[in-house]
Amino acid sequence: MTATSTARRGPQRKGLVVMVSIIAALGGLLFGYDTGIIGVALLGLSKQFALDDTLKQLVTGAIILGAIFGCVGTGRLSDRLGRRWTIVLVGAVFIVGSVLSAAATNVGMLIAARFILGLSAGSATQIIPVYIAEVTPPEHRGKLVVMFQFMVVFGILVAYLVGYGLGDAWRWMFGLGIVPAVILMLGMLVLPESPRWLIGKGREPEALAILERVRSSREGAQSEMDEIKEVSARPEGSWRDLFQPWIRPALIAGVGIAMFSQITGNNALIYYAPTILSQAGFGDSASVLAAIGGAVLINLATILGIFLVDRIGRKRFLLWMVPGSAVALVVMGLLFMGGAPEDAFSQYVLVACLAIYMALNCSFGVCLWLINAEVYPLFVRGKGASMGALSHWVFNLLVTLTTLSLISTLGTSGTFWLYAAVTTLALVFIVRYVPETNGRSLEEIENDLKNGVFFPADKPKGKADPGRAQGAAVSSAAGD
């Protein structure tokens, strides 16, 4: 049996596209579960190991430090092994890290195990959005890449629910991460390789067969393959190529949106929400339940994002959601003036604002992996996505290692107001430096880079924004 005939076997078109997005996105569930479970597990770990604020930040930050190394190494690895086998390897590392976390007998072993989990989490954030973006059709790429982010926030919700159900049984909390890792590994064995990676390796018959399975017609598959070949003639790029002047705008957009997704405080509050709420007078169970409510809203907001990013565009979705998160931060800062809120009404308002902030700020998560999978040219896409993931994890680590210290130094009010100010700066960045990639092929986006019209301000006056035009068309159709 030839490679081409093998590539044509299995689910076709829509069924295959759905399988690709769901199975590959299980890596996002693992990422979300393993980053979210620590927020609940810290309550039990603190009792067993007598953790102070510094040790809490080290245990929490270990997975992020590992992710920094994981996302940097994965770009090169995926360019050599292929996207598919790299994801299988990610699942295997998740299993090892979960087993070691559950078996930890001291804080040092736990930190080392969480570092190993971080290697796989960082790799997942680099390779999985790229894989989905390279396999799926342009008209569905947005919602299917965002499926990865939905699985991340769903993983956080699952982590909170599991933590609430298990109480102080933190070993079981970590050990249960094995289950989705096994499913991810087995699922990837039946999915195809990225056709764009295959073309880059000269395996064109296999690539065409896969494109025919996921596109609406053989002619469309051949046309797309010709377009890919045109931009893939360039040999695989180096890290230095990412800093070429014509590619630099993509690097600014990808790295910048990843940075702001962290320094606006979202993951810090996900990690420490139960701790902050318990300091505000809530019991441990009530703190976890309140955090669960916030996680539910994050999931609902992400589902909204799945439906909107291909309708109104990535940029407009950000501009709709982010301002409200800044307002919620300001209100939370006001509630903590003079100390933790003591009356029941203020505590309820705090929980509501925390949940609203987490839901609205998650729009960064909806768009950052998608943007980083779209904006880079094919010959450096793996390395470009690594840089976006690196930015995400470096600033995630910075925020994680400083949040409790910031609260101690600036007070809770000052910390929330600082995050609100940074969120305002993020809005300015989105307007100026984030392009609209909605409804466009990856090759069209690459041509914008080559032609020097990548940033919104660089577009010729009078040229329609694809996302805006599409959003207007949808609104018009709805009005009819």
N, C-alpha and C positions, 0 to 999 in steps of 0.2 A: 504494500500500500504506500503511495507517495505522500510526501508531506502536504502537498496541496489537497489531496483528497481527504486526508486526516483533518486538515483545517476546516473543510466544509462540513464535517460531521457535527452533530450536536444541535442545540437550539439555534433557531434562525432569527435574525432581525430583532424584533421587539422583545421576544423572550430572552434572547441572549443579552441584549442591552440591559434589561432589568436584572438579570443574573449577575452581570459584571458589576453593576453599581451596588447591589445588595451584598454580595459575597466580599468584594474588595473592601467595601465600607465597614465590614466587621472589624477591620483594623482600627477604625475610628472608635468603635464601641470599646475595644480593649484600651485604647488611649484614654477615653473618657472614664472608664471604670477605674483604671489604675491611678489616674490623677485625682478622681473624685473620692475614692474610698479612703484616702489618707485623711480627709477632713473629718470623717466619722471615726476612723480607727485611732486618731490621735487621742480621743477621749479615753479609750481603754489603754492605749500605749502609755499615756501619761501616768496612769495609776500603776502599771507594772514596772516601768523603767524610771519613774520619777523625772520626767522630762521638764526642763525649764524652757524658756522662750527660745534660747539659742539652739538647743537640741531639737525642739519642734521644727524650727526653720531648717535645720540640717537634714532631718528625716524627710521633710516635705520637699526640700530642694534637691535631694540626691537624684530623684527621677528626672529632674529637669537638667541637671548637669550631665547625666547619661544621654539625655536626648540631644544635647548640643553635639556630642561626639557622634551619635547615631545619624543625625541628619546630614552632617558634613561628609561622612564616609559613604552614605547610601547613593549619592549621585553618581560617583565613579563606579560603584559596584553595580548599579542598575544599568549603566551604560555597557558594562561588560557581560553580566549574566543575563540581562533582560529584565523587564519590569516584573513579569510573572514569577520567576524563580526567586527574585529578591523578596517579594511579598511572602512567599512560602518560608523563606529564611527568617523574616520578621516574626512570623507566627511561632517558629521554633524558639526564638529568643524570649518571646513573651512567656512561653511555658516554663523555661528555665528560671526566669526571674520570679514568676509567681510561686513556684515550688520553694525557692530559696527564701522568699519573703515570709511565706507561711511557716517555715522551719526555723526562722531566726531565733537565736537564744540570747542575743545581746544587741545593744544599740548599734555597735559597729557592723555586725553581720547584717542587720536590717538595712543600714545605710548602703552597704555594698550590694545587697539584693535589689534595692530600689534603683541603684545606679544601672544595674543590668536591665531592669524593666525600662529604664529611660532610653537605653540604646535602641530597643525595639520601638518605643513610642516615638522617638525622634525620626527613626527610619520610616515609620508608617506615615507621618505627616509629610514627608518628602515624596515618597514613591507612590502612594495610593492615589492622591488627586491627579498626579501626572498620568498614571495608568488609565484611570477612568476618562480623563480628558482626551487621551490619545486614541481610545477605542470607540467612544460614543460619538454620534452625529452632532454637528454644530448646533442644530435647533433644540437639542435636548441636553447639551453638555452642561449648562448651568445647573439645572435641577439635579442632574445625576452626580455631579461633583459635590454639590451641596449635601447630597445624601451622606457623604463622608462626615460632614460637620454634624448632621442630624444624629448620626450614630455616636459621635463624640458626646453630644449633650444627653442623648438617651443613655449612654454609658454612665454619665454622671448621676442621672436620676436613678438608674439601677443600683449604683453604688450606695446612694443615700438610703434607698429602700432596703437593700441587703444589710447595711449597717444598722438601720433602725431595728430590723428583725433579729439580728444576731447579738445586739447589745454590746458587750465587751469582748466577744469572741473574735478578736482581730485576725487570728490565724486563718479561720474559715473565710473571712472577708478577702484576704489576699489569695488564698488557694483557689477560690471559685473563678479567678481569672483564667484558669486553665481551659475551661469549657469553650468560650468563644474562640480561643487561640487554636484549639484543635479543629473547630469548624472552619475557621479561616484557612488553615493549611489544606484541609481536604477539599474545600471549595475551589481553591485556586488551581488545583490539579486538573479540573475539568474546564477551566476558562482558557481562552486563547491568549497568545502573546500580543503585545502592542504592534499593530501593523507598521507604525512609524519606526519603531525600533528595528523591526525585521527589514524594512527598506534600507535603513541605515547600515545594516549588515549584509546587504546584497541578496537577501532572501525574498525576492519580489513575488514569486508564485505563491508562497505562503501568505504574504501580506495581502495580495489581491483576493485570495480565497477568504480571508478573514473579513476584509472590507465588504465582500459580497454578502457575507452573513449578517452584517450589521447595518447595511445601507438599503435603501428602498429599491434599487435596481442595479443590474450589472454595469450598465452604462455609467451610472452615478459613481459606482465603486471605481471604475477605471479612470473617470475624470478626476476623482479625488486622489487616486494613486499618482496620476501624472503631476498633479499640483504638489503633492508631497515630494516626489522625486526632484522636482525643480528646485525646491528649497533645501533638499537633503544632499545635494551634490557636494556641498562643503564637508570636509572631514570633521570628525568629532572635535569639538572645541576644548580649550584648556581653561583653567580657572582665570588666567590672565585675559582671555577673550571676553569674559563677562564685563570687563572694565573698558572695553572699546567705546569710544564716544557714541557710536550709533546704538549700542546696546544699553548704555548707562541709564537712559530714561526708564527702561523696563526694570532695571535694578533698583532705581529710586522708588518706583511705584510698589514693587513687590516687597522689598525690605522695609519700606516706610509703613505700609499698611499692616505688616506683621508686627512692627515695633509698637504702633499705636494700639493694636489689639491687646497688648500687655500693659503698657504704662498708663492706660486709662483705668486699670485696677480690676478688670473682670475676674481673671483667674485668682488673684489674691483673695477676693471675697468668696470665690467658690471654695478655695482651700480652707479659709479661716472663718467662714460664715458661722458654723456652730460655735467656735471659740468666741467670736465677737458677740453673738447673741447670748451666750451663757454669761458673759461679762455684763450684759445689759439686764440681767436678772432672770433670764429664762433657765429652767432646768435643762439637763443634758438631753432628755427625750424631747422636750418642747423645742430646744434649739435645732435638733435634727429634723423634726417635723416641719419647722419653719423653713429650713434649708430645702427640704423636699418640695415645699410649695414654690420656692424660687426656681428649682430645677424643672418643675412641671411647666412653668411659664417660659423658661428657656426653650423647652421642647416645642411648645406651641409657636413661639416666635420663629424657631428654625423651620418648622413646617410651613409657616407663612412665607418664609424666605424661599423655600423650595418652589412655591407657586409663583413668586413674584420676580425672582432674579432673571427669568427668561421672558418676563412680560414687560417690566418697567426698567430693567437693567440693574447691574451690580451697583453702580455709583448712586443712582437715585434711591435705591433701597437703603444704602448707608445714610444718605442725607435725610431720609424720612425717620430713621430710628435713633441715630446717635444723639441728636439734641436732647431728647427726653431723658436719656441716661445722665446727662450733665445736670439737669434739673433735679433728678432724684438724688444725686450725690450732694447737691447743695442743701436739700431738705434734710438729709440724714446728718449732715454736719450741724445744722441748726438744732436737731433733736439732741445731739450729744454735748451742746454747750452747757457748761456747768456740771458735767458728769453724765453718767449713763441715765437714760430716761427711767423714771421710777413709776410713773402712773401708767395704768393699763392702756389708756387711749394713745399715749405717746409710743408705747411699745408696739401696739398694733400698727400705728403709722410707720414705725421703723421697719417692721417686717414687710409691710406693703411696698415701701420705697425700695427696700433691698431686693425684693422680688422683681419689681418693675425695672430697676437698674440692670439686674442680671439679664432680664429678657431683652431689653432694648440694646444693651451693649453687646449682646451675642451676635448682632448683625456684623460685627467685625469677623467673628468666627465663620459666619455664613459665607462671607466674601473673600477672606484672605487666602484660603487654600485654592479657591477657584481662580482668583486673579493670578496667584503665583504659578498655577498650572497653565495659564493662557498667554502670559505676556512675553515669555522668552522665546527666541528663535530655536528651532529644532536642534541645531548642532550644539547648543549649550543648555537645553531645557532641563536636563537632569541636574546639572550644576546650579542653574538659576533657581530651581525649586529648592535645592539644598540651601542656598543663601537665604531664601525667604523663610524656610523652616529654622535656619540658624538664628535669624533675627528674632523670630517668635520665641525660641527657647532661651536665648541669651537674656532677653528682656524679661521673660517669664521668671528666670532664675533671679535676676536683679530684684524684681518686685517681691518674689516669694521670700527672699532673704532679708528684705527690709521692711515688710509690712508691719509686723509686730513691733519692730524697733521704731518705725515712724510713728506708730500710735503712741509708743512710750515717750517719744521726743516731742512730737507736734500735738499730741492729743488726738482722740478719734475725730473730732470736728476738723482740725487742721489737716488731717490725712485725707478725709473725704473732700475737702475743698481743694486740696492739691490735685487730686484725681479729676475734679471737675474742671480745673483750669487746663489740665493736659487734654481733656476731652474736647475743649473749645479749640485748642491748637490742632487737634486731629481733624476737626471739621474744615479748617483752612487748608490743611494738606489734601484732603479728599477733593475739594473743589479745584485746586490747582494742579495736582500731580497724579490723580487717578483717572485713567482713560476709561471710556465705555467699551467693553469688549463683547457686549451682548449681541447675539445673532450673527457673529462674524466667524469665519473659519480661522484656525490658528495661523494659516498661511497669510491671510489678509492682515492680521495683526502684525505679523512679522514684516510685511511690506510697509506698513505705517512706520515702523522703526527705521527701516532702510531709507524711507523718503523724508525722515525728519518731521513727521506730523503725528507723533505719538501722544504728546501731552495735549490736553484740551485747548490750551492757549495757542498751540502751534497749528491748529486746524485753520484752513482758509476761511475767512468770514463768509457766512452764507451757506457753508457746507453743513448738511444735516447731521446731527448726532444719531447714530443708529439706534441706541437705546431709547432716546427721546422720541424718535420717529415711530419706533415700534410701540412704545407706550402710548403715544397719541393715537395710533391706529387701533390699539386695543380699546382705548377709551371711546373712540368714535364708534367702534363696532358695538360696544356695550350700550352706547346711547341709542344706536339704531334699534 
